[in-house]
Amino acid sequence: MYTSRGKSFVCPFFKWDGRKKNGAYVIKCERGRLELPDKAAYNFVADKFCAAKDGRSWEDCPIAIAAQKYYERTEKNEEN
């Protein structure tokens, strides 16, 4: 589990977060990247998906869903 900005990130696809020189907040995942305009937007996304208190809401994140489907496809192709 990764902790940053007072949040514990539970999503297994989460890599890092940070800020750009222009002030935007960035959340980087294994298969995607979000650039958010301000701290309120960052907190909304992080609290809803990446660091949700219930520990499972990351499964509803479109980036996590796409990553899971990608890994399923690549594993299936490796088996064939």
mmCIF file of the N, C-alpha and C atoms, coordinates in Angstrom:
data_MODEL
# 
_entry.id   MODEL 
# 
loop_
_atom_site.group_PDB 
_atom_site.id 
_atom_site.type_symbol 
_atom_site.label_atom_id 
_atom_site.label_alt_id 
_atom_site.label_comp_id 
_atom_site.label_asym_id 
_atom_site.label_entity_id 
_atom_site.label_seq_id 
_atom_site.pdbx_PDB_ins_code 
_atom_site.Cartn_x 
_atom_site.Cartn_y 
_atom_site.Cartn_z 
_atom_site.occupancy 
_atom_site.B_iso_or_equiv 
_atom_site.pdbx_formal_charge 
_atom_site.auth_seq_id 
_atom_site.auth_comp_id 
_atom_site.auth_asym_id 
_atom_site.auth_atom_id 
_atom_site.pdbx_PDB_model_num 
ATOM 1   N N  . MET A 1 1  ? 0.846   -1.174  0.000   1.00 0.00 ? 1  MET A N  1 
ATOM 2   C CA . MET A 1 1  ? 0.000   0.000   0.000   1.00 0.00 ? 1  MET A CA 1 
ATOM 3   C C  . MET A 1 1  ? 0.894   1.241   0.000   1.00 0.00 ? 1  MET A C  1 
ATOM 4   N N  . TYR A 1 2  ? 0.508   2.234   -0.747  1.00 0.00 ? 2  TYR A N  1 
ATOM 5   C CA . TYR A 1 2  ? 1.261   3.478   -0.899  1.00 0.00 ? 2  TYR A CA 1 
ATOM 6   C C  . TYR A 1 2  ? 0.515   4.587   -0.176  1.00 0.00 ? 2  TYR A C  1 
ATOM 7   N N  . THR A 1 3  ? 1.219   5.401   0.581   1.00 0.00 ? 3  THR A N  1 
ATOM 8   C CA . THR A 1 3  ? 0.595   6.524   1.279   1.00 0.00 ? 3  THR A CA 1 
ATOM 9   C C  . THR A 1 3  ? 1.182   7.826   0.753   1.00 0.00 ? 3  THR A C  1 
ATOM 10  N N  . SER A 1 4  ? 0.289   8.746   0.400   1.00 0.00 ? 4  SER A N  1 
ATOM 11  C CA . SER A 1 4  ? 0.707   10.055  -0.100  1.00 0.00 ? 4  SER A CA 1 
ATOM 12  C C  . SER A 1 4  ? -0.400  11.056  0.160   1.00 0.00 ? 4  SER A C  1 
ATOM 13  N N  . ARG A 1 5  ? -0.030  12.258  0.499   1.00 0.00 ? 5  ARG A N  1 
ATOM 14  C CA . ARG A 1 5  ? -0.994  13.344  0.726   1.00 0.00 ? 5  ARG A CA 1 
ATOM 15  C C  . ARG A 1 5  ? -2.093  12.935  1.709   1.00 0.00 ? 5  ARG A C  1 
ATOM 16  N N  . GLY A 1 6  ? -1.710  12.142  2.702   1.00 0.00 ? 6  GLY A N  1 
ATOM 17  C CA . GLY A 1 6  ? -2.657  11.725  3.733   1.00 0.00 ? 6  GLY A CA 1 
ATOM 18  C C  . GLY A 1 6  ? -3.613  10.620  3.308   1.00 0.00 ? 6  GLY A C  1 
ATOM 19  N N  . LYS A 1 7  ? -3.351  9.983   2.175   1.00 0.00 ? 7  LYS A N  1 
ATOM 20  C CA . LYS A 1 7  ? -4.226  8.924   1.669   1.00 0.00 ? 7  LYS A CA 1 
ATOM 21  C C  . LYS A 1 7  ? -3.445  7.617   1.567   1.00 0.00 ? 7  LYS A C  1 
ATOM 22  N N  . SER A 1 8  ? -4.116  6.520   1.826   1.00 0.00 ? 8  SER A N  1 
ATOM 23  C CA . SER A 1 8  ? -3.528  5.191   1.634   1.00 0.00 ? 8  SER A CA 1 
ATOM 24  C C  . SER A 1 8  ? -4.124  4.602   0.367   1.00 0.00 ? 8  SER A C  1 
ATOM 25  N N  . PHE A 1 9  ? -3.310  4.492   -0.665  1.00 0.00 ? 9  PHE A N  1 
ATOM 26  C CA . PHE A 1 9  ? -3.770  4.021   -1.963  1.00 0.00 ? 9  PHE A CA 1 
ATOM 27  C C  . PHE A 1 9  ? -3.860  2.499   -1.959  1.00 0.00 ? 9  PHE A C  1 
ATOM 28  N N  . VAL A 1 10 ? -5.063  1.975   -2.194  1.00 0.00 ? 10 VAL A N  1 
ATOM 29  C CA . VAL A 1 10 ? -5.312  0.536   -2.132  1.00 0.00 ? 10 VAL A CA 1 
ATOM 30  C C  . VAL A 1 10 ? -5.360  -0.113  -3.515  1.00 0.00 ? 10 VAL A C  1 
ATOM 31  N N  . CYS A 1 11 ? -5.485  0.664   -4.553  1.00 0.00 ? 11 CYS A N  1 
ATOM 32  C CA . CYS A 1 11 ? -5.583  0.110   -5.905  1.00 0.00 ? 11 CYS A CA 1 
ATOM 33  C C  . CYS A 1 11 ? -4.275  -0.582  -6.280  1.00 0.00 ? 11 CYS A C  1 
ATOM 34  N N  . PRO A 1 12 ? -4.344  -1.825  -6.744  1.00 0.00 ? 12 PRO A N  1 
ATOM 35  C CA . PRO A 1 12 ? -3.119  -2.539  -7.103  1.00 0.00 ? 12 PRO A CA 1 
ATOM 36  C C  . PRO A 1 12 ? -2.436  -1.992  -8.368  1.00 0.00 ? 12 PRO A C  1 
ATOM 37  N N  . PHE A 1 13 ? -3.125  -1.169  -9.134  1.00 0.00 ? 13 PHE A N  1 
ATOM 38  C CA . PHE A 1 13 ? -2.555  -0.610  -10.356 1.00 0.00 ? 13 PHE A CA 1 
ATOM 39  C C  . PHE A 1 13 ? -1.932  0.765   -10.139 1.00 0.00 ? 13 PHE A C  1 
ATOM 40  N N  . PHE A 1 14 ? -2.106  1.343   -8.953  1.00 0.00 ? 14 PHE A N  1 
ATOM 41  C CA . PHE A 1 14 ? -1.562  2.662   -8.640  1.00 0.00 ? 14 PHE A CA 1 
ATOM 42  C C  . PHE A 1 14 ? -0.034  2.618   -8.632  1.00 0.00 ? 14 PHE A C  1 
ATOM 43  N N  . LYS A 1 15 ? 0.599   3.609   -9.232  1.00 0.00 ? 15 LYS A N  1 
ATOM 44  C CA . LYS A 1 15 ? 2.063   3.685   -9.264  1.00 0.00 ? 15 LYS A CA 1 
ATOM 45  C C  . LYS A 1 15 ? 2.581   4.864   -8.431  1.00 0.00 ? 15 LYS A C  1 
ATOM 46  N N  . TRP A 1 16 ? 2.127   6.082   -8.743  1.00 0.00 ? 16 TRP A N  1 
ATOM 47  C CA . TRP A 1 16 ? 2.576   7.265   -8.015  1.00 0.00 ? 16 TRP A CA 1 
ATOM 48  C C  . TRP A 1 16 ? 1.631   8.431   -8.262  1.00 0.00 ? 16 TRP A C  1 
ATOM 49  N N  . ASP A 1 17 ? 1.799   9.460   -7.469  1.00 0.00 ? 17 ASP A N  1 
ATOM 50  C CA . ASP A 1 17 ? 1.066   10.698  -7.703  1.00 0.00 ? 17 ASP A CA 1 
ATOM 51  C C  . ASP A 1 17 ? 2.037   11.857  -7.532  1.00 0.00 ? 17 ASP A C  1 
ATOM 52  N N  . GLY A 1 18 ? 1.651   13.017  -8.030  1.00 0.00 ? 18 GLY A N  1 
ATOM 53  C CA . GLY A 1 18 ? 2.525   14.171  -7.929  1.00 0.00 ? 18 GLY A CA 1 
ATOM 54  C C  . GLY A 1 18 ? 1.869   15.413  -8.478  1.00 0.00 ? 18 GLY A C  1 
ATOM 55  N N  . ARG A 1 19 ? 2.675   16.452  -8.583  1.00 0.00 ? 19 ARG A N  1 
ATOM 56  C CA . ARG A 1 19 ? 2.187   17.722  -9.125  1.00 0.00 ? 19 ARG A CA 1 
ATOM 57  C C  . ARG A 1 19 ? 3.110   18.179  -10.239 1.00 0.00 ? 19 ARG A C  1 
ATOM 58  N N  . LYS A 1 20 ? 2.500   18.820  -11.216 1.00 0.00 ? 20 LYS A N  1 
ATOM 59  C CA . LYS A 1 20 ? 3.267   19.380  -12.320 1.00 0.00 ? 20 LYS A CA 1 
ATOM 60  C C  . LYS A 1 20 ? 3.595   20.840  -12.001 1.00 0.00 ? 20 LYS A C  1 
ATOM 61  N N  . LYS A 1 21 ? 4.506   21.413  -12.771 1.00 0.00 ? 21 LYS A N  1 
ATOM 62  C CA . LYS A 1 21 ? 4.880   22.815  -12.568 1.00 0.00 ? 21 LYS A CA 1 
ATOM 63  C C  . LYS A 1 21 ? 3.703   23.759  -12.752 1.00 0.00 ? 21 LYS A C  1 
ATOM 64  N N  . ASN A 1 22 ? 2.737   23.354  -13.590 1.00 0.00 ? 22 ASN A N  1 
ATOM 65  C CA . ASN A 1 22 ? 1.569   24.204  -13.824 1.00 0.00 ? 22 ASN A CA 1 
ATOM 66  C C  . ASN A 1 22 ? 0.531   24.082  -12.706 1.00 0.00 ? 22 ASN A C  1 
ATOM 67  N N  . GLY A 1 23 ? 0.820   23.267  -11.670 1.00 0.00 ? 23 GLY A N  1 
ATOM 68  C CA . GLY A 1 23 ? -0.081  23.124  -10.529 1.00 0.00 ? 23 GLY A CA 1 
ATOM 69  C C  . GLY A 1 23 ? -1.039  21.957  -10.629 1.00 0.00 ? 23 GLY A C  1 
ATOM 70  N N  . ALA A 1 24 ? -1.083  21.305  -11.781 1.00 0.00 ? 24 ALA A N  1 
ATOM 71  C CA . ALA A 1 24 ? -1.995  20.165  -11.953 1.00 0.00 ? 24 ALA A CA 1 
ATOM 72  C C  . ALA A 1 24 ? -1.528  18.993  -11.098 1.00 0.00 ? 24 ALA A C  1 
ATOM 73  N N  . TYR A 1 25 ? -2.483  18.215  -10.641 1.00 0.00 ? 25 TYR A N  1 
ATOM 74  C CA . TYR A 1 25 ? -2.200  16.993  -9.886  1.00 0.00 ? 25 TYR A CA 1 
ATOM 75  C C  . TYR A 1 25 ? -2.242  15.808  -10.837 1.00 0.00 ? 25 TYR A C  1 
ATOM 76  N N  . VAL A 1 26 ? -1.339  14.852  -10.649 1.00 0.00 ? 26 VAL A N  1 
ATOM 77  C CA . VAL A 1 26 ? -1.240  13.700  -11.538 1.00 0.00 ? 26 VAL A CA 1 
ATOM 78  C C  . VAL A 1 26 ? -1.346  12.420  -10.718 1.00 0.00 ? 26 VAL A C  1 
ATOM 79  N N  . ILE A 1 27 ? -2.137  11.476  -11.222 1.00 0.00 ? 27 ILE A N  1 
ATOM 80  C CA . ILE A 1 27 ? -2.201  10.129  -10.664 1.00 0.00 ? 27 ILE A CA 1 
ATOM 81  C C  . ILE A 1 27 ? -1.761  9.193   -11.779 1.00 0.00 ? 27 ILE A C  1 
ATOM 82  N N  . LYS A 1 28 ? -0.706  8.433   -11.530 1.00 0.00 ? 28 LYS A N  1 
ATOM 83  C CA . LYS A 1 28 ? -0.163  7.511   -12.541 1.00 0.00 ? 28 LYS A CA 1 
ATOM 84  C C  . LYS A 1 28 ? -0.484  6.082   -12.129 1.00 0.00 ? 28 LYS A C  1 
ATOM 85  N N  . CYS A 1 29 ? -1.067  5.348   -13.053 1.00 0.00 ? 29 CYS A N  1 
ATOM 86  C CA . CYS A 1 29 ? -1.407  3.941   -12.853 1.00 0.00 ? 29 CYS A CA 1 
ATOM 87  C C  . CYS A 1 29 ? -0.585  3.105   -13.825 1.00 0.00 ? 29 CYS A C  1 
ATOM 88  N N  . GLU A 1 30 ? -0.631  1.799   -13.669 1.00 0.00 ? 30 GLU A N  1 
ATOM 89  C CA . GLU A 1 30 ? 0.107   0.921   -14.582 1.00 0.00 ? 30 GLU A CA 1 
ATOM 90  C C  . GLU A 1 30 ? -0.295  1.135   -16.037 1.00 0.00 ? 30 GLU A C  1 
ATOM 91  N N  . ARG A 1 31 ? -1.552  1.338   -16.306 1.00 0.00 ? 31 ARG A N  1 
ATOM 92  C CA . ARG A 1 31 ? -2.041  1.428   -17.683 1.00 0.00 ? 31 ARG A CA 1 
ATOM 93  C C  . ARG A 1 31 ? -2.721  2.747   -17.995 1.00 0.00 ? 31 ARG A C  1 
ATOM 94  N N  . GLY A 1 32 ? -2.453  3.784   -17.217 1.00 0.00 ? 32 GLY A N  1 
ATOM 95  C CA . GLY A 1 32 ? -3.086  5.061   -17.493 1.00 0.00 ? 32 GLY A CA 1 
ATOM 96  C C  . GLY A 1 32 ? -2.496  6.176   -16.658 1.00 0.00 ? 32 GLY A C  1 
ATOM 97  N N  . ARG A 1 33 ? -2.933  7.390   -16.955 1.00 0.00 ? 33 ARG A N  1 
ATOM 98  C CA . ARG A 1 33 ? -2.448  8.569   -16.250 1.00 0.00 ? 33 ARG A CA 1 
ATOM 99  C C  . ARG A 1 33 ? -3.554  9.597   -16.248 1.00 0.00 ? 33 ARG A C  1 
ATOM 100 N N  . LEU A 1 34 ? -3.835  10.155  -15.088 1.00 0.00 ? 34 LEU A N  1 
ATOM 101 C CA . LEU A 1 34 ? -4.835  11.216  -14.971 1.00 0.00 ? 34 LEU A CA 1 
ATOM 102 C C  . LEU A 1 34 ? -4.147  12.508  -14.598 1.00 0.00 ? 34 LEU A C  1 
ATOM 103 N N  . GLU A 1 35 ? -4.477  13.575  -15.292 1.00 0.00 ? 35 GLU A N  1 
ATOM 104 C CA . GLU A 1 35 ? -4.008  14.903  -14.923 1.00 0.00 ? 35 GLU A CA 1 
ATOM 105 C C  . GLU A 1 35 ? -5.234  15.693  -14.500 1.00 0.00 ? 35 GLU A C  1 
ATOM 106 N N  . LEU A 1 36 ? -5.246  16.117  -13.251 1.00 0.00 ? 36 LEU A N  1 
ATOM 107 C CA . LEU A 1 36 ? -6.407  16.781  -12.671 1.00 0.00 ? 36 LEU A CA 1 
ATOM 108 C C  . LEU A 1 36 ? -6.084  18.244  -12.398 1.00 0.00 ? 36 LEU A C  1 
ATOM 109 N N  . PRO A 1 37 ? -7.053  19.144  -12.609 1.00 0.00 ? 37 PRO A N  1 
ATOM 110 C CA . PRO A 1 37 ? -6.755  20.578  -12.583 1.00 0.00 ? 37 PRO A CA 1 
ATOM 111 C C  . PRO A 1 37 ? -6.446  21.162  -11.208 1.00 0.00 ? 37 PRO A C  1 
ATOM 112 N N  . ASP A 1 38 ? -6.979  20.563  -10.145 1.00 0.00 ? 38 ASP A N  1 
ATOM 113 C CA . ASP A 1 38 ? -6.753  21.138  -8.819  1.00 0.00 ? 38 ASP A CA 1 
ATOM 114 C C  . ASP A 1 38 ? -6.878  20.072  -7.732  1.00 0.00 ? 38 ASP A C  1 
ATOM 115 N N  . LYS A 1 39 ? -6.622  20.488  -6.492  1.00 0.00 ? 39 LYS A N  1 
ATOM 116 C CA . LYS A 1 39 ? -6.635  19.539  -5.382  1.00 0.00 ? 39 LYS A CA 1 
ATOM 117 C C  . LYS A 1 39 ? -8.022  18.953  -5.143  1.00 0.00 ? 39 LYS A C  1 
ATOM 118 N N  . ALA A 1 40 ? -9.072  19.724  -5.362  1.00 0.00 ? 40 ALA A N  1 
ATOM 119 C CA . ALA A 1 40 ? -10.435 19.210  -5.178  1.00 0.00 ? 40 ALA A CA 1 
ATOM 120 C C  . ALA A 1 40 ? -10.713 18.053  -6.138  1.00 0.00 ? 40 ALA A C  1 
ATOM 121 N N  . ALA A 1 41 ? -10.312 18.206  -7.393  1.00 0.00 ? 41 ALA A N  1 
ATOM 122 C CA . ALA A 1 41 ? -10.511 17.128  -8.380  1.00 0.00 ? 41 ALA A CA 1 
ATOM 123 C C  . ALA A 1 41 ? -9.659  15.914  -8.021  1.00 0.00 ? 41 ALA A C  1 
ATOM 124 N N  . TYR A 1 42 ? -8.423  16.158  -7.601  1.00 0.00 ? 42 TYR A N  1 
ATOM 125 C CA . TYR A 1 42 ? -7.538  15.073  -7.172  1.00 0.00 ? 42 TYR A CA 1 
ATOM 126 C C  . TYR A 1 42 ? -8.160  14.308  -6.001  1.00 0.00 ? 42 TYR A C  1 
ATOM 127 N N  . ASN A 1 43 ? -8.621  15.042  -4.993  1.00 0.00 ? 43 ASN A N  1 
ATOM 128 C CA . ASN A 1 43 ? -9.229  14.396  -3.824  1.00 0.00 ? 43 ASN A CA 1 
ATOM 129 C C  . ASN A 1 43 ? -10.463 13.589  -4.203  1.00 0.00 ? 43 ASN A C  1 
ATOM 130 N N  . PHE A 1 44 ? -11.277 14.106  -5.104  1.00 0.00 ? 44 PHE A N  1 
ATOM 131 C CA . PHE A 1 44 ? -12.480 13.395  -5.522  1.00 0.00 ? 44 PHE A CA 1 
ATOM 132 C C  . PHE A 1 44 ? -12.114 12.049  -6.149  1.00 0.00 ? 44 PHE A C  1 
ATOM 133 N N  . VAL A 1 45 ? -11.200 12.058  -7.113  1.00 0.00 ? 45 VAL A N  1 
ATOM 134 C CA . VAL A 1 45 ? -10.821 10.824  -7.808  1.00 0.00 ? 45 VAL A CA 1 
ATOM 135 C C  . VAL A 1 45 ? -10.109 9.870   -6.857  1.00 0.00 ? 45 VAL A C  1 
ATOM 136 N N  . ALA A 1 46 ? -9.141  10.370  -6.106  1.00 0.00 ? 46 ALA A N  1 
ATOM 137 C CA . ALA A 1 46 ? -8.380  9.517   -5.195  1.00 0.00 ? 46 ALA A CA 1 
ATOM 138 C C  . ALA A 1 46 ? -9.295  8.895   -4.141  1.00 0.00 ? 46 ALA A C  1 
ATOM 139 N N  . ASP A 1 47 ? -10.193 9.688   -3.563  1.00 0.00 ? 47 ASP A N  1 
ATOM 140 C CA . ASP A 1 47 ? -11.089 9.171   -2.523  1.00 0.00 ? 47 ASP A CA 1 
ATOM 141 C C  . ASP A 1 47 ? -12.141 8.216   -3.087  1.00 0.00 ? 47 ASP A C  1 
ATOM 142 N N  . LYS A 1 48 ? -12.569 8.442   -4.312  1.00 0.00 ? 48 LYS A N  1 
ATOM 143 C CA . LYS A 1 48 ? -13.610 7.608   -4.919  1.00 0.00 ? 48 LYS A CA 1 
ATOM 144 C C  . LYS A 1 48 ? -13.062 6.260   -5.389  1.00 0.00 ? 48 LYS A C  1 
ATOM 145 N N  . PHE A 1 49 ? -11.836 6.251   -5.906  1.00 0.00 ? 49 PHE A N  1 
ATOM 146 C CA . PHE A 1 49 ? -11.297 5.034   -6.506  1.00 0.00 ? 49 PHE A CA 1 
ATOM 147 C C  . PHE A 1 49 ? -9.989  4.565   -5.860  1.00 0.00 ? 49 PHE A C  1 
ATOM 148 N N  . CYS A 1 50 ? -8.950  5.345   -6.000  1.00 0.00 ? 50 CYS A N  1 
ATOM 149 C CA . CYS A 1 50 ? -7.583  4.908   -5.650  1.00 0.00 ? 50 CYS A CA 1 
ATOM 150 C C  . CYS A 1 50 ? -7.387  4.601   -4.174  1.00 0.00 ? 50 CYS A C  1 
ATOM 151 N N  . ALA A 1 51 ? -7.925  5.435   -3.313  1.00 0.00 ? 51 ALA A N  1 
ATOM 152 C CA . ALA A 1 51 ? -7.684  5.311   -1.866  1.00 0.00 ? 51 ALA A CA 1 
ATOM 153 C C  . ALA A 1 51 ? -9.001  5.216   -1.099  1.00 0.00 ? 51 ALA A C  1 
ATOM 154 N N  . ALA A 1 52 ? -9.986  4.586   -1.696  1.00 0.00 ? 52 ALA A N  1 
ATOM 155 C CA . ALA A 1 52 ? -11.312 4.503   -1.082  1.00 0.00 ? 52 ALA A CA 1 
ATOM 156 C C  . ALA A 1 52 ? -11.246 3.778   0.257   1.00 0.00 ? 52 ALA A C  1 
ATOM 157 N N  . LYS A 1 53 ? -11.983 4.298   1.217   1.00 0.00 ? 53 LYS A N  1 
ATOM 158 C CA . LYS A 1 53 ? -11.984 3.733   2.572   1.00 0.00 ? 53 LYS A CA 1 
ATOM 159 C C  . LYS A 1 53 ? -12.494 2.293   2.594   1.00 0.00 ? 53 LYS A C  1 
ATOM 160 N N  . ASP A 1 54 ? -13.393 1.941   1.659   1.00 0.00 ? 54 ASP A N  1 
ATOM 161 C CA . ASP A 1 54 ? -13.928 0.574   1.652   1.00 0.00 ? 54 ASP A CA 1 
ATOM 162 C C  . ASP A 1 54 ? -12.926 -0.429  1.074   1.00 0.00 ? 54 ASP A C  1 
ATOM 163 N N  . GLY A 1 55 ? -11.868 0.089   0.463   1.00 0.00 ? 55 GLY A N  1 
ATOM 164 C CA . GLY A 1 55 ? -10.807 -0.771  -0.043  1.00 0.00 ? 55 GLY A CA 1 
ATOM 165 C C  . GLY A 1 55 ? -11.119 -1.517  -1.328  1.00 0.00 ? 55 GLY A C  1 
ATOM 166 N N  . ARG A 1 56 ? -12.319 -1.392  -1.862  1.00 0.00 ? 56 ARG A N  1 
ATOM 167 C CA . ARG A 1 56 ? -12.685 -2.145  -3.072  1.00 0.00 ? 56 ARG A CA 1 
ATOM 168 C C  . ARG A 1 56 ? -13.184 -1.251  -4.207  1.00 0.00 ? 56 ARG A C  1 
ATOM 169 N N  . SER A 1 57 ? -13.394 0.017   -3.979  1.00 0.00 ? 57 SER A N  1 
ATOM 170 C CA . SER A 1 57 ? -13.947 0.880   -5.026  1.00 0.00 ? 57 SER A CA 1 
ATOM 171 C C  . SER A 1 57 ? -13.027 1.029   -6.230  1.00 0.00 ? 57 SER A C  1 
ATOM 172 N N  . TRP A 1 58 ? -11.746 0.681   -6.062  1.00 0.00 ? 58 TRP A N  1 
ATOM 173 C CA . TRP A 1 58 ? -10.841 0.745   -7.213  1.00 0.00 ? 58 TRP A CA 1 
ATOM 174 C C  . TRP A 1 58 ? -11.334 -0.168  -8.332  1.00 0.00 ? 58 TRP A C  1 
ATOM 175 N N  . GLU A 1 59 ? -12.104 -1.203  -7.987  1.00 0.00 ? 59 GLU A N  1 
ATOM 176 C CA . GLU A 1 59 ? -12.619 -2.126  -9.004  1.00 0.00 ? 59 GLU A CA 1 
ATOM 177 C C  . GLU A 1 59 ? -13.625 -1.461  -9.942  1.00 0.00 ? 59 GLU A C  1 
ATOM 178 N N  . ASP A 1 60 ? -14.152 -0.301  -9.559  1.00 0.00 ? 60 ASP A N  1 
ATOM 179 C CA . ASP A 1 60 ? -15.085 0.448   -10.401 1.00 0.00 ? 60 ASP A CA 1 
ATOM 180 C C  . ASP A 1 60 ? -14.378 1.506   -11.253 1.00 0.00 ? 60 ASP A C  1 
ATOM 181 N N  . CYS A 1 61 ? -13.101 1.678   -11.058 1.00 0.00 ? 61 CYS A N  1 
ATOM 182 C CA . CYS A 1 61 ? -12.335 2.682   -11.800 1.00 0.00 ? 61 CYS A CA 1 
ATOM 183 C C  . CYS A 1 61 ? -12.155 2.233   -13.247 1.00 0.00 ? 61 CYS A C  1 
ATOM 184 N N  . PRO A 1 62 ? -12.444 3.097   -14.211 1.00 0.00 ? 62 PRO A N  1 
ATOM 185 C CA . PRO A 1 62 ? -12.302 2.702   -15.616 1.00 0.00 ? 62 PRO A CA 1 
ATOM 186 C C  . PRO A 1 62 ? -10.866 2.331   -15.986 1.00 0.00 ? 62 PRO A C  1 
ATOM 187 N N  . ILE A 1 63 ? -9.875  2.956   -15.386 1.00 0.00 ? 63 ILE A N  1 
ATOM 188 C CA . ILE A 1 63 ? -8.482  2.607   -15.697 1.00 0.00 ? 63 ILE A CA 1 
ATOM 189 C C  . ILE A 1 63 ? -8.158  1.221   -15.145 1.00 0.00 ? 63 ILE A C  1 
ATOM 190 N N  . ALA A 1 64 ? -8.607  0.921   -13.929 1.00 0.00 ? 64 ALA A N  1 
ATOM 191 C CA . ALA A 1 64 ? -8.375  -0.403  -13.338 1.00 0.00 ? 64 ALA A CA 1 
ATOM 192 C C  . ALA A 1 64 ? -9.100  -1.490  -14.136 1.00 0.00 ? 64 ALA A C  1 
ATOM 193 N N  . ILE A 1 65 ? -10.321 -1.209  -14.571 1.00 0.00 ? 65 ILE A N  1 
ATOM 194 C CA . ILE A 1 65 ? -11.082 -2.175  -15.367 1.00 0.00 ? 65 ILE A CA 1 
ATOM 195 C C  . ILE A 1 65 ? -10.338 -2.451  -16.687 1.00 0.00 ? 65 ILE A C  1 
ATOM 196 N N  . ALA A 1 66 ? -9.885  -1.385  -17.342 1.00 0.00 ? 66 ALA A N  1 
ATOM 197 C CA . ALA A 1 66 ? -9.152  -1.552  -18.603 1.00 0.00 ? 66 ALA A CA 1 
ATOM 198 C C  . ALA A 1 66 ? -7.860  -2.335  -18.377 1.00 0.00 ? 66 ALA A C  1 
ATOM 199 N N  . ALA A 1 67 ? -7.166  -2.078  -17.279 1.00 0.00 ? 67 ALA A N  1 
ATOM 200 C CA . ALA A 1 67 ? -5.926  -2.805  -16.981 1.00 0.00 ? 67 ALA A CA 1 
ATOM 201 C C  . ALA A 1 67 ? -6.213  -4.289  -16.758 1.00 0.00 ? 67 ALA A C  1 
ATOM 202 N N  . GLN A 1 68 ? -7.266  -4.593  -16.004 1.00 0.00 ? 68 GLN A N  1 
ATOM 203 C CA . GLN A 1 68 ? -7.620  -5.997  -15.771 1.00 0.00 ? 68 GLN A CA 1 
ATOM 204 C C  . GLN A 1 68 ? -7.940  -6.707  -17.080 1.00 0.00 ? 68 GLN A C  1 
ATOM 205 N N  . LYS A 1 69 ? -8.726  -6.051  -17.923 1.00 0.00 ? 69 LYS A N  1 
ATOM 206 C CA . LYS A 1 69 ? -9.092  -6.660  -19.207 1.00 0.00 ? 69 LYS A CA 1 
ATOM 207 C C  . LYS A 1 69 ? -7.852  -6.852  -20.086 1.00 0.00 ? 69 LYS A C  1 
ATOM 208 N N  . TYR A 1 70 ? -6.941  -5.898  -20.069 1.00 0.00 ? 70 TYR A N  1 
ATOM 209 C CA . TYR A 1 70 ? -5.702  -6.022  -20.836 1.00 0.00 ? 70 TYR A CA 1 
ATOM 210 C C  . TYR A 1 70 ? -4.914  -7.241  -20.373 1.00 0.00 ? 70 TYR A C  1 
ATOM 211 N N  . TYR A 1 71 ? -4.740  -7.375  -19.062 1.00 0.00 ? 71 TYR A N  1 
ATOM 212 C CA . TYR A 1 71 ? -3.973  -8.511  -18.539 1.00 0.00 ? 71 TYR A CA 1 
ATOM 213 C C  . TYR A 1 71 ? -4.665  -9.838  -18.841 1.00 0.00 ? 71 TYR A C  1 
ATOM 214 N N  . GLU A 1 72 ? -5.984  -9.865  -18.769 1.00 0.00 ? 72 GLU A N  1 
ATOM 215 C CA . GLU A 1 72 ? -6.719  -11.087 -19.123 1.00 0.00 ? 72 GLU A CA 1 
ATOM 216 C C  . GLU A 1 72 ? -6.479  -11.458 -20.587 1.00 0.00 ? 72 GLU A C  1 
ATOM 217 N N  . ARG A 1 73 ? -6.537  -10.468 -21.491 1.00 0.00 ? 73 ARG A N  1 
ATOM 218 C CA . ARG A 1 73 ? -6.304  -10.720 -22.919 1.00 0.00 ? 73 ARG A CA 1 
ATOM 219 C C  . ARG A 1 73 ? -4.882  -11.206 -23.162 1.00 0.00 ? 73 ARG A C  1 
ATOM 220 N N  . THR A 1 74 ? -3.906  -10.576 -22.550 1.00 0.00 ? 74 THR A N  1 
ATOM 221 C CA . THR A 1 74 ? -2.523  -10.967 -22.807 1.00 0.00 ? 74 THR A CA 1 
ATOM 222 C C  . THR A 1 74 ? -2.219  -12.342 -22.224 1.00 0.00 ? 74 THR A C  1 
ATOM 223 N N  . GLU A 1 75 ? -2.803  -12.668 -21.089 1.00 0.00 ? 75 GLU A N  1 
ATOM 224 C CA . GLU A 1 75 ? -2.612  -14.005 -20.520 1.00 0.00 ? 75 GLU A CA 1 
ATOM 225 C C  . GLU A 1 75 ? -3.249  -15.060 -21.411 1.00 0.00 ? 75 GLU A C  1 
ATOM 226 N N  . LYS A 1 76 ? -4.449  -14.758 -21.931 1.00 0.00 ? 76 LYS A N  1 
ATOM 227 C CA . LYS A 1 76 ? -5.148  -15.692 -22.806 1.00 0.00 ? 76 LYS A CA 1 
ATOM 228 C C  . LYS A 1 76 ? -4.343  -15.912 -24.089 1.00 0.00 ? 76 LYS A C  1 
ATOM 229 N N  . ASN A 1 77 ? -3.765  -14.835 -24.646 1.00 0.00 ? 77 ASN A N  1 
ATOM 230 C CA . ASN A 1 77 ? -2.946  -14.966 -25.857 1.00 0.00 ? 77 ASN A CA 1 
ATOM 231 C C  . ASN A 1 77 ? -1.680  -15.765 -25.612 1.00 0.00 ? 77 ASN A C  1 
ATOM 232 N N  . GLU A 1 78 ? -1.103  -15.648 -24.418 1.00 0.00 ? 78 GLU A N  1 
ATOM 233 C CA . GLU A 1 78 ? 0.103   -16.407 -24.097 1.00 0.00 ? 78 GLU A CA 1 
ATOM 234 C C  . GLU A 1 78 ? -0.192  -17.898 -23.966 1.00 0.00 ? 78 GLU A C  1 
ATOM 235 N N  . GLU A 1 79 ? -1.418  -18.242 -23.553 1.00 0.00 ? 79 GLU A N  1 
ATOM 236 C CA . GLU A 1 79 ? -1.800  -19.637 -23.395 1.00 0.00 ? 79 GLU A CA 1 
ATOM 237 C C  . GLU A 1 79 ? -2.025  -20.310 -24.747 1.00 0.00 ? 79 GLU A C  1 
ATOM 238 N N  . ASN A 1 80 ? -2.398  -19.525 -25.751 1.00 0.00 ? 80 ASN A N  1 
ATOM 239 C CA . ASN A 1 80 ? -2.686  -20.083 -27.096 1.00 0.00 ? 80 ASN A CA 1 
ATOM 240 C C  . ASN A 1 80 ? -1.470  -20.230 -27.939 1.00 0.00 ? 80 ASN A C  1 
# 
